[in-house]
Amino acid sequence: MNRWLVTIVLLIGSAILNHWIPFSSFFRNLDTMVHEFGHALATLLVSGRVQSISLFANHSGVTYSLITAGWRVVPVSLAGYVTASLFSVYLFYTYSRGRLGQGLLVCSIIAAICLLLFVRNSFGMAWIAGFMVVNAVMMLLPIRWLQKGYYLLVAFVSLEESVVGPIGLTVMALNNPAQAGDATGLQAATGVPAAAWGLAFSIVALLCARSAIGHFLGRRGRRGRSRRAGGSRPGYGGPGQPSVERFRID
């Protein structure tokens, strides 16, 4: 079957199943956390300062940063959706290599960094603490099938959210470009319409989803071949000073 068709079918199936599985909603904030972590990391890379990150119960988030006005706005605004999409690929890549513990450990490390350095609102701190506890329990459990099921739940929820988010952003940019989050910021910085940025994010997300599903199917294919072979297995400075803006980045 065509890889794109398989990707779309699995994404739709994942969206349906994830809304039926109890407690799956809890893990939707993982994509939000990684998204905001991407903004924070990009801010630091362009010599800015991260003031705080907030995560909310409706699976939204916001990063407050201080960066010098100009081109630096672009990479910081781009980083959120791109980081979340690439992270979904990473989760399925580690799954394809059988490194479930490594994938869960990286999730916990990112969560710990966010909790220690960036997240300051009460819900965000409570969610991260709870997520780290659940992750630790699943990493220590010797029940492989349960660990695998948990890992796939986390991976597929993250994958679904990484695709649905940019598509929703594109719809918002078409209907209300002034309220389209990162796409609105990029429009202000570059002059390119917010809808075009939303579409670009969506394309990146779908390409990453195709890659992630490729890793997932590759793992299943290798297992099948192994069995057949018998194996197992904002403010501004004055004249002469740099202009600095305070940004809210969704």
C-alpha positions as CSV (number, residue, x, y, z in Angstrom):
1,M,0.0,0.0,0.0
2,N,1.2,3.5,-0.7
3,R,3.2,4.9,2.2
4,W,1.2,8.2,2.3
5,L,-2.1,6.3,2.3
6,V,-0.8,4.1,5.2
7,T,0.3,7.2,7.1
8,I,-3.1,8.9,6.7
9,V,-5.0,5.7,7.7
10,L,-2.9,5.2,10.8
11,L,-3.2,8.8,11.8
12,I,-7.0,8.7,11.6
13,G,-7.1,5.3,13.3
14,S,-4.8,6.7,16.0
15,A,-7.0,9.7,16.5
16,I,-10.1,7.5,16.9
17,L,-8.4,5.0,19.3
18,N,-6.7,7.6,21.4
19,H,-10.0,9.2,22.2
20,W,-11.4,5.9,23.4
21,I,-8.4,4.8,25.5
22,P,-8.8,5.9,29.1
23,F,-6.3,8.6,30.3
24,S,-4.8,9.1,26.8
25,S,-5.7,12.8,27.1
26,F,-3.1,13.1,29.9
27,F,-0.3,12.4,27.4
28,R,-1.4,15.1,25.0
29,N,0.6,17.7,26.9
30,L,3.8,15.9,26.0
31,D,3.6,17.3,22.5
32,T,2.8,20.8,24.0
33,M,5.8,20.5,26.4
34,V,8.2,19.5,23.6
35,H,6.8,22.3,21.4
36,E,7.4,24.9,24.1
37,F,10.8,23.4,24.9
38,G,11.7,23.9,21.2
39,H,10.9,27.6,21.5
40,A,12.9,27.9,24.7
41,L,15.9,26.1,23.2
42,A,15.9,28.2,20.1
43,T,15.7,31.3,22.3
44,L,18.8,30.3,24.2
45,L,20.6,29.5,20.9
46,V,20.0,33.0,19.6
47,S,21.3,34.5,22.9
48,G,17.8,35.3,24.2
49,R,16.4,34.8,27.7
50,V,13.5,32.5,28.5
51,Q,11.3,34.0,31.2
52,S,8.9,31.1,31.7
53,I,6.8,28.4,30.1
54,S,3.2,27.7,31.0
55,L,1.3,24.4,30.2
56,F,-2.5,24.3,30.5
57,A,-5.2,21.7,31.0
58,N,-6.6,22.3,27.5
59,H,-3.3,21.1,26.0
60,S,-2.2,24.6,25.0
61,G,1.0,26.3,26.1
62,V,3.0,29.5,26.0
63,T,6.6,30.5,26.2
64,Y,7.6,34.0,27.3
65,S,11.0,35.1,25.9
66,L,13.2,38.2,25.7
67,I,15.1,38.3,22.4
68,T,16.7,41.0,20.3
69,A,14.3,42.2,17.7
70,G,15.0,41.3,14.1
71,W,15.8,38.0,12.4
72,R,16.0,36.1,15.7
73,V,12.2,36.1,15.9
74,V,12.1,33.7,12.9
75,P,14.0,30.7,14.3
76,V,12.4,31.0,17.7
77,S,8.9,31.0,16.1
78,L,9.8,28.1,13.8
79,A,11.2,25.9,16.5
80,G,8.0,24.9,18.3
81,Y,6.1,22.9,15.6
82,V,9.3,21.7,14.0
83,T,10.7,20.3,17.2
84,A,7.5,18.6,18.1
85,S,7.3,16.9,14.6
86,L,10.9,15.8,14.8
87,F,10.4,14.5,18.3
88,S,7.6,12.2,17.1
89,V,10.0,10.7,14.5
90,Y,12.6,10.2,17.3
91,L,10.1,8.3,19.4
92,F,9.3,5.9,16.6
93,Y,12.9,5.6,15.6
94,T,13.9,4.4,19.1
95,Y,10.9,2.0,19.0
96,S,12.1,0.6,15.7
97,R,15.5,-0.1,17.4
98,G,13.9,-1.7,20.5
99,R,15.2,1.2,22.7
100,L,12.0,1.9,24.6
101,G,13.8,2.7,27.8
102,Q,16.0,5.3,25.9
103,G,12.9,7.0,24.4
104,L,11.1,7.2,27.8
105,L,14.3,8.4,29.5
106,V,14.7,11.3,26.9
107,C,11.0,12.2,27.5
108,S,11.8,12.4,31.3
109,I,15.0,14.4,30.8
110,I,13.2,17.0,28.7
111,A,10.4,17.1,31.3
112,A,13.0,17.5,34.1
113,I,14.7,20.4,32.3
114,C,11.4,22.2,31.7
115,L,10.4,21.7,35.4
116,L,13.7,22.9,36.8
117,L,14.3,25.8,34.5
118,F,11.2,27.0,32.7
119,V,7.7,25.9,33.8
120,R,6.3,28.0,36.6
121,N,2.5,27.7,36.4
122,S,0.9,25.3,38.9
123,F,-0.8,23.0,36.4
124,G,2.3,22.7,34.2
125,M,4.5,21.8,37.2
126,A,1.9,19.3,38.5
127,W,1.5,17.7,35.1
128,I,5.3,17.3,34.5
129,A,5.8,15.8,38.0
130,G,3.0,13.3,37.3
131,F,4.3,12.4,33.9
132,M,7.8,11.8,35.2
133,V,6.4,9.5,38.0
134,V,4.4,7.5,35.4
135,N,7.4,7.3,33.1
136,A,9.7,6.1,35.9
137,V,7.2,3.4,36.9
138,M,6.9,2.1,33.3
139,M,10.7,2.1,32.8
140,L,11.2,0.0,36.0
141,L,8.4,-2.4,35.3
142,P,9.7,-5.8,34.1
143,I,6.5,-6.5,32.1
144,R,7.7,-5.9,28.5
145,W,4.3,-6.1,26.8
146,L,2.9,-3.4,29.2
147,Q,6.0,-1.2,28.7
148,K,5.6,-1.6,24.9
149,G,1.9,-0.7,25.0
150,Y,2.6,2.4,27.1
151,Y,5.4,3.5,24.8
152,L,3.2,3.1,21.7
153,L,0.4,5.1,23.4
154,V,2.8,7.9,24.2
155,A,4.3,7.8,20.7
156,F,1.0,7.7,18.8
157,V,-0.5,10.5,20.9
158,S,2.5,12.7,20.3
159,L,2.4,11.9,16.6
160,E,-1.3,12.7,16.3
161,E,-0.9,16.0,18.2
162,S,2.2,17.0,16.1
163,V,0.1,16.7,13.0
164,V,-3.3,18.0,14.2
165,G,-1.6,21.1,15.8
166,P,-0.2,22.6,12.5
167,I,-3.4,21.7,10.6
168,G,-5.5,23.5,13.2
169,L,-3.0,26.4,13.0
170,T,-3.5,26.6,9.3
171,V,-7.3,26.8,9.6
172,M,-7.0,29.5,12.3
173,A,-4.6,31.4,10.1
174,L,-7.1,31.4,7.2
175,N,-10.0,32.5,9.4
176,N,-8.3,34.8,11.8
177,P,-4.6,35.4,10.9
178,A,-4.1,37.8,13.9
179,Q,-4.8,35.0,16.3
180,A,-2.7,32.2,14.7
181,G,0.0,31.9,17.3
182,D,3.4,31.2,15.8
183,A,2.2,31.8,12.3
184,T,1.1,35.3,13.3
185,G,4.5,36.1,14.7
186,L,6.2,34.9,11.6
187,Q,3.9,37.0,9.4
188,A,4.8,40.1,11.4
189,A,8.5,39.3,11.2
190,T,8.7,38.3,7.5
191,G,5.6,39.7,5.7
192,V,4.7,36.1,4.5
193,P,1.0,35.4,5.2
194,A,0.2,33.4,8.4
195,A,-1.7,30.8,6.3
196,A,1.5,30.1,4.3
197,W,3.4,29.5,7.5
198,G,0.6,27.2,8.8
199,L,0.8,25.3,5.6
200,A,4.6,25.0,5.8
201,F,4.3,23.6,9.4
202,S,1.6,21.1,8.2
203,I,3.8,19.9,5.4
204,V,6.8,19.4,7.7
205,A,4.5,17.6,10.2
206,L,3.1,15.2,7.5
207,L,6.6,14.5,6.2
208,C,7.7,13.7,9.7
209,A,4.6,11.6,10.3
210,R,5.4,9.6,7.1
211,S,9.0,9.0,8.4
212,A,7.7,8.0,11.9
213,I,5.2,5.5,10.4
214,G,8.0,4.1,8.2
215,H,10.0,3.4,11.4
216,F,6.9,1.8,13.0
217,L,6.2,-0.5,10.0
218,G,9.9,-1.2,9.5
219,R,10.0,-2.6,13.1
220,R,7.0,-4.8,12.4
221,G,8.5,-6.0,9.1
222,R,11.8,-6.9,10.8
223,R,10.0,-8.9,13.5
224,G,8.0,-10.8,10.8
225,R,11.1,-11.6,8.8
226,S,12.9,-12.7,12.0
227,R,10.0,-15.1,12.9
228,R,10.0,-16.6,9.3
229,A,13.8,-17.1,9.7
230,G,13.2,-18.9,13.0
231,G,14.6,-16.1,15.2
232,S,13.0,-13.9,17.9
233,R,13.4,-11.3,18.9
234,P,7.8,44.0,24.0
235,G,10.1,47.1,25.0
236,Y,12.9,48.8,22.9
237,G,16.3,50.2,23.8
238,G,17.3,53.8,23.2
239,P,19.6,55.2,20.5
240,G,22.8,53.1,20.1
241,Q,21.3,50.2,22.1
242,P,20.0,46.9,20.7
243,S,16.2,46.8,20.3
244,V,14.8,44.1,22.6
245,E,11.3,42.6,22.4
246,R,9.4,40.5,24.9
247,F,7.6,37.8,23.0
248,R,4.8,35.5,23.9
249,I,5.2,32.4,21.7
250,D,2.4,29.9,21.6
